[in-house]
Amino acid sequence: MRKTDVKTNGGNWVMEDHKENFEERYADAQKRIRRLKGFYSHLGAYITVNILIVFLNINNLEPGESYFKFENFFTAFFWGLGLLAHGVSVFGHHLVFGKKWEERKIREFMEQEKQDRWE
């Protein structure tokens, strides 16, 4: 995020770049929407294809044969791992790298910079 310019106007604080700040936030929101749409498209494809695979596998079973074999779950399992990773990349980064983490790191870097400058 860009640093906003702040000036005093007769003792009042005035933010000068509201427009740029709004445009940056709007661009970020658009990027998040694209990521969400990508994930939901991926999820829809996963569900559709795996339902089709289950249907085909059930129709190809021999009489008395069990459906519960690894080969029947191979695609769902490994594609599911990929879908999980995609979900974590879209939703999970806020859990690990949330606002509090960002603020703490900023303070840490500022303190380190301050100490380095005085040494």
C-alpha positions as protocol buffer text, in pm:
chain_id: "A"
residue {
  index: 1
  type: MET
  ca { x: 0 y: 0 z: 0 }
}
residue {
  index: 2
  type: ARG
  ca { x: 125 y: 349 z: -83 }
}
residue {
  index: 3
  type: LYS
  ca { x: 205 y: 595 z: 190 }
}
residue {
  index: 4
  type: THR
  ca { x: -45 y: 878 z: 193 }
}
residue {
  index: 5
  type: ASP
  ca { x: 71 y: 1239 z: 203 }
}
residue {
  index: 6
  type: VAL
  ca { x: -55 y: 1423 z: 509 }
}
residue {
  index: 7
  type: LYS
  ca { x: -43 y: 1800 z: 551 }
}
residue {
  index: 8
  type: THR
  ca { x: -179 y: 2032 z: 811 }
}
residue {
  index: 9
  type: ASN
  ca { x: -443 y: 2282 z: 712 }
}
residue {
  index: 10
  type: GLY
  ca { x: -499 y: 2528 z: 993 }
}
residue {
  index: 11
  type: GLY
  ca { x: -436 y: 2261 z: 1255 }
}
residue {
  index: 12
  type: ASN
  ca { x: -645 y: 1997 z: 1075 }
}
residue {
  index: 13
  type: TRP
  ca { x: -494 y: 1691 z: 913 }
}
residue {
  index: 14
  type: VAL
  ca { x: -577 y: 1645 z: 543 }
}
residue {
  index: 15
  type: MET
  ca { x: -523 y: 1329 z: 338 }
}
residue {
  index: 16
  type: GLU
  ca { x: -412 y: 1425 z: -13 }
}
residue {
  index: 17
  type: ASP
  ca { x: -428 y: 1106 z: -215 }
}
residue {
  index: 18
  type: HIS
  ca { x: -773 y: 960 z: -148 }
}
residue {
  index: 19
  type: LYS
  ca { x: -815 y: 885 z: -517 }
}
residue {
  index: 20
  type: GLU
  ca { x: -493 y: 683 z: -549 }
}
residue {
  index: 21
  type: ASN
  ca { x: -569 y: 498 z: -225 }
}
residue {
  index: 22
  type: PHE
  ca { x: -917 y: 409 z: -354 }
}
residue {
  index: 23
  type: GLU
  ca { x: -775 y: 295 z: -688 }
}
residue {
  index: 24
  type: GLU
  ca { x: -519 y: 73 z: -514 }
}
residue {
  index: 25
  type: ARG
  ca { x: -785 y: -81 z: -291 }
}
residue {
  index: 26
  type: TYR
  ca { x: -1013 y: -131 z: -592 }
}
residue {
  index: 27
  type: ALA
  ca { x: -733 y: -305 z: -786 }
}
residue {
  index: 28
  type: ASP
  ca { x: -662 y: -527 z: -483 }
}
residue {
  index: 29
  type: ALA
  ca { x: -1032 y: -615 z: -457 }
}
residue {
  index: 30
  type: GLN
  ca { x: -1043 y: -705 z: -826 }
}
residue {
  index: 31
  type: LYS
  ca { x: -739 y: -929 z: -782 }
}
residue {
  index: 32
  type: ARG
  ca { x: -902 y: -1106 z: -484 }
}
residue {
  index: 33
  type: ILE
  ca { x: -1224 y: -1157 z: -685 }
}
residue {
  index: 34
  type: ARG
  ca { x: -1026 y: -1316 z: -971 }
}
residue {
  index: 35
  type: ARG
  ca { x: -855 y: -1549 z: -725 }
}
residue {
  index: 36
  type: LEU
  ca { x: -1190 y: -1646 z: -567 }
}
residue {
  index: 37
  type: LYS
  ca { x: -1348 y: -1708 z: -908 }
}
residue {
  index: 38
  type: GLY
  ca { x: -1050 y: -1921 z: -1005 }
}
residue {
  index: 39
  type: PHE
  ca { x: -1083 y: -2131 z: -690 }
}
residue {
  index: 40
  type: TYR
  ca { x: -1459 y: -2178 z: -728 }
}
residue {
  index: 41
  type: SER
  ca { x: -1415 y: -2277 z: -1094 }
}
residue {
  index: 42
  type: HIS
  ca { x: -1150 y: -2529 z: -987 }
}
residue {
  index: 43
  type: LEU
  ca { x: -1384 y: -2664 z: -716 }
}
residue {
  index: 44
  type: GLY
  ca { x: -1672 y: -2695 z: -964 }
}
residue {
  index: 45
  type: ALA
  ca { x: -1454 y: -2885 z: -1212 }
}
residue {
  index: 46
  type: TYR
  ca { x: -1328 y: -3113 z: -932 }
}
residue {
  index: 47
  type: ILE
  ca { x: -1680 y: -3201 z: -819 }
}
residue {
  index: 48
  type: THR
  ca { x: -1814 y: -3251 z: -1172 }
}
residue {
  index: 49
  type: VAL
  ca { x: -1528 y: -3467 z: -1295 }
}
residue {
  index: 50
  type: ASN
  ca { x: -1518 y: -3680 z: -980 }
}
residue {
  index: 51
  type: ILE
  ca { x: -1894 y: -3744 z: -992 }
}
residue {
  index: 52
  type: LEU
  ca { x: -1848 y: -3856 z: -1353 }
}
residue {
  index: 53
  type: ILE
  ca { x: -1556 y: -4082 z: -1255 }
}
residue {
  index: 54
  type: VAL
  ca { x: -1759 y: -4239 z: -971 }
}
residue {
  index: 55
  type: PHE
  ca { x: -2049 y: -4302 z: -1208 }
}
residue {
  index: 56
  type: LEU
  ca { x: -1822 y: -4463 z: -1470 }
}
residue {
  index: 57
  type: ASN
  ca { x: -1640 y: -4675 z: -1212 }
}
residue {
  index: 58
  type: ILE
  ca { x: -1965 y: -4803 z: -1062 }
}
residue {
  index: 59
  type: ASN
  ca { x: -2096 y: -4895 z: -1408 }
}
residue {
  index: 60
  type: ASN
  ca { x: -1775 y: -5087 z: -1488 }
}
residue {
  index: 61
  type: LEU
  ca { x: -1777 y: -5300 z: -1171 }
}
residue {
  index: 62
  type: GLU
  ca { x: -1797 y: -5676 z: -1209 }
}
residue {
  index: 63
  type: PRO
  ca { x: -2076 y: -5847 z: -1012 }
}
residue {
  index: 64
  type: GLY
  ca { x: -1965 y: -5882 z: -649 }
}
residue {
  index: 65
  type: GLU
  ca { x: -1660 y: -5655 z: -698 }
}
residue {
  index: 66
  type: SER
  ca { x: -1602 y: -5389 z: -432 }
}
residue {
  index: 67
  type: TYR
  ca { x: -1588 y: -5025 z: -531 }
}
residue {
  index: 68
  type: PHE
  ca { x: -1347 y: -4939 z: -250 }
}
residue {
  index: 69
  type: LYS
  ca { x: -1012 y: -4980 z: -424 }
}
residue {
  index: 70
  type: PHE
  ca { x: -732 y: -4723 z: -441 }
}
residue {
  index: 71
  type: GLU
  ca { x: -755 y: -4695 z: -818 }
}
residue {
  index: 72
  type: ASN
  ca { x: -1112 y: -4564 z: -785 }
}
residue {
  index: 73
  type: PHE
  ca { x: -999 y: -4283 z: -556 }
}
residue {
  index: 74
  type: PHE
  ca { x: -664 y: -4199 z: -717 }
}
residue {
  index: 75
  type: THR
  ca { x: -784 y: -3893 z: -913 }
}
residue {
  index: 76
  type: ALA
  ca { x: -1002 y: -3759 z: -633 }
}
residue {
  index: 77
  type: PHE
  ca { x: -720 y: -3793 z: -380 }
}
residue {
  index: 78
  type: PHE
  ca { x: -436 y: -3631 z: -573 }
}
residue {
  index: 79
  type: TRP
  ca { x: -650 y: -3367 z: -740 }
}
residue {
  index: 80
  type: GLY
  ca { x: -799 y: -3302 z: -395 }
}
residue {
  index: 81
  type: LEU
  ca { x: -450 y: -3229 z: -262 }
}
residue {
  index: 82
  type: GLY
  ca { x: -402 y: -2978 z: -544 }
}
residue {
  index: 83
  type: LEU
  ca { x: -741 y: -2824 z: -469 }
}
residue {
  index: 84
  type: LEU
  ca { x: -651 y: -2800 z: -100 }
}
residue {
  index: 85
  type: ALA
  ca { x: -327 y: -2619 z: -189 }
}
residue {
  index: 86
  type: HIS
  ca { x: -524 y: -2384 z: -417 }
}
residue {
  index: 87
  type: GLY
  ca { x: -772 y: -2316 z: -135 }
}
residue {
  index: 88
  type: VAL
  ca { x: -494 y: -2241 z: 113 }
}
residue {
  index: 89
  type: SER
  ca { x: -334 y: -2001 z: -136 }
}
residue {
  index: 90
  type: VAL
  ca { x: -667 y: -1817 z: -175 }
}
residue {
  index: 91
  type: PHE
  ca { x: -807 y: -1830 z: 180 }
}
residue {
  index: 92
  type: GLY
  ca { x: -529 y: -1945 z: 411 }
}
residue {
  index: 93
  type: HIS
  ca { x: -264 y: -1676 z: 367 }
}
residue {
  index: 94
  type: HIS
  ca { x: -471 y: -1446 z: 590 }
}
residue {
  index: 95
  type: LEU
  ca { x: -450 y: -1701 z: 870 }
}
residue {
  index: 96
  type: VAL
  ca { x: -70 y: -1702 z: 866 }
}
residue {
  index: 97
  type: PHE
  ca { x: 8 y: -1357 z: 728 }
}
residue {
  index: 98
  type: GLY
  ca { x: -281 y: -1150 z: 865 }
}
residue {
  index: 99
  type: LYS
  ca { x: -295 y: -783 z: 958 }
}
residue {
  index: 100
  type: LYS
  ca { x: -149 y: -837 z: 1306 }
}
residue {
  index: 101
  type: TRP
  ca { x: 148 y: -1022 z: 1158 }
}
residue {
  index: 102
  type: GLU
  ca { x: 206 y: -740 z: 907 }
}
residue {
  index: 103
  type: GLU
  ca { x: 190 y: -473 z: 1176 }
}
residue {
  index: 104
  type: ARG
  ca { x: 425 y: -668 z: 1403 }
}
residue {
  index: 105
  type: LYS
  ca { x: 677 y: -715 z: 1119 }
}
residue {
  index: 106
  type: ILE
  ca { x: 660 y: -347 z: 1023 }
}
residue {
  index: 107
  type: ARG
  ca { x: 731 y: -245 z: 1382 }
}
residue {
  index: 108
  type: GLU
  ca { x: 1015 y: -498 z: 1398 }
}
residue {
  index: 109
  type: PHE
  ca { x: 1178 y: -367 z: 1079 }
}
residue {
  index: 110
  type: MET
  ca { x: 1136 y: -6 z: 1191 }
}
residue {
  index: 111
  type: GLU
  ca { x: 1303 y: -82 z: 1525 }
}
residue {
  index: 112
  type: GLN
  ca { x: 1584 y: -266 z: 1350 }
}
residue {
  index: 113
  type: GLU
  ca { x: 1634 y: 28 z: 1111 }
}
residue {
  index: 114
  type: LYS
  ca { x: 1638 y: 269 z: 1406 }
}
residue {
  index: 115
  type: GLN
  ca { x: 1901 y: 63 z: 1590 }
}
residue {
  index: 116
  type: ASP
  ca { x: 2117 y: 26 z: 1278 }
}
residue {
  index: 117
  type: ARG
  ca { x: 2107 y: 400 z: 1216 }
}
residue {
  index: 118
  type: TRP
  ca { x: 2221 y: 485 z: 1570 }
}
residue {
  index: 119
  type: GLU
  ca { x: 2511 y: 238 z: 1573 }
}
